[in-house]
Amino acid sequence: MSEQLKRGLSPRHIRMMAIGGTIGAGIFKGSADSLSLAGPGVIFAYLFAGLLLFLVMGAMAEMAGVYTQTDLRGIINKAFGSHVSFVMGWLYWVNWVLVMAVEIVAAGSFLQYWFPELPVWFLSLIVAICILVVNVASVRFFGEIEFWLSGIKVTTLILFIIIGSSLLLGIGAADSAPQLQHYTSHGGFFPMGWTGVFSSLLIVIFSYGGTELIGLTLREAKDMERVLPKIIRGVVWRVCLFYVLPILVICGLLPWNEIGDHGSPFVQVLSSVGLKGAAHVMNLVLLTAVVSAANSGMYATSRMLYSLAKDGEAPSVFTRLSKKGVPSYGLLVSGISLFIGSWAAFMTPEHVFQYLMGIPGFTVLFVWITICLAQLKVRSKYPVTPSYQTRFYPYATIFAVVSLSVILGMVLLNIKNITSSIISLSVILVLFLLSYLKKSPADQKDSKRFAAS
C-alpha cells in the first residue's frame, strides 16, 4: 500500500480537466435558459462571471504556490480551522455525489437513443461501472481518459464556431447570410435590459462551477506551484471563449426568442448546413459531456474523502491507498453513493430531486467565496513569497467576495429557490453541528501545522 498520492497528472491533464469541468451539458443543451433571460446580451454575464473566475483561481494559485504539500481543503483548514474545512469538504462531497447521480442518469438516457430496447437504469449502471473502473486505475490513466473526453467537447465547440461563423458570413449557406440582423432585431441586443443580464448571472456562474476541481489535484500534479499559474490563466480565457463565441454564433444565426422552442440550438445550426445525422452527433457529444462530468466527480469525491481523513475529519480508512496510489476506500464509498444517488434520481419524481440539485449551485458560490476569504486571511502570514501573486490585491479579491456574496444573496432570496435554499442551509447547519461533535485533534494542531508550513 502506498502512503502518499502519486504525482501522475501532467499540466495538459490538469488544463483539460479544468476546461472540461466547466464545458458540459449546460452549454450544449442548457444555453437556451440563459438566453431566454437576457437575449444576446447574456455574453456580458459570461464575461463578468469569467472575471470572477479569474480572481478566484488566481487566489487559489497564489496560495498553492506557498502551501505546496496540501490541497485546497487543506489550505482552507490553515485559514479558518477544521470546522470550516470540515463543512466545506463534506459539502463538496455531497455536491459531487448529487451531480454524478444526475449525470449518470442522463448518460443512460442518451445511450437509450441508440439502444431503445434497454432500460435507462441498466445503461446508467454500465456507465457507472466503467467510471469506477477508470478511477480505480492509476491517476495517470484517469488523467488520460479525462483528457480525451474533454478534448471531444472542446473540438466540437471549435468546429461549431468555425461552421457557425462561416454561415454568418454567407459561406456555404444556401440562403443569404443573416449577418447582424438577429443581433439588432427581436428587441435588440439587450431585449431585457441590464436587469436581464444581471438575472442570468444566477445561471451563468453555476455553469463555470467545476474549475475549482484543480484545487484537489495539487497533491497529484507535477511541479504544481510552477505550472498552476499558467494553467489558470489559459483555462480562464479558453472557458470564456468557449462560452461567449458559441452563444454569439447562435444568436447571430437564430432569433434568440425562438431558440428554446426548437430543442438544442447546436442541433439547429448543424441541421441548417445539411449535416446528416446532426442529432446523432450531438447525442454523442452530450453523452461525452455527462460522462466526463461524472468521471471528474468520482475523482473529486474520492480525493476529498482522502483529504478529510488526512486531517482527522473523516474516518482514517479513507487515507489508505492502493498499490497504484489511488484512495481505494474513498472510491468504494463514492461508488456506492453514486449507485444509490443514481437510483434515487431515476426513481424519485423529478421535482423532488430537483430541490436537492440546489445544493451544487449553492456549493459553487460557497467554495469560491471561501477561497477568496482564505487568501485575505493568510496573505500576511505566508512563510515564503509566492512566485505568483494576485494583481491589485486586496481590492480585486474583495471585489470578488462582494460580487459573489451579492449573487449568493440573490439565490437565497429568490422565491423560486426557497425550497432548495432551505435544504442547502439545513445541510450547512447539520455539517457545522457535526464538526463540533466529531472527535478530532485537528483543532489543536492547526496552529502548529500553519507554522510548520
Beta strands, then each sheet from edge to edge (+ up, - down):
end
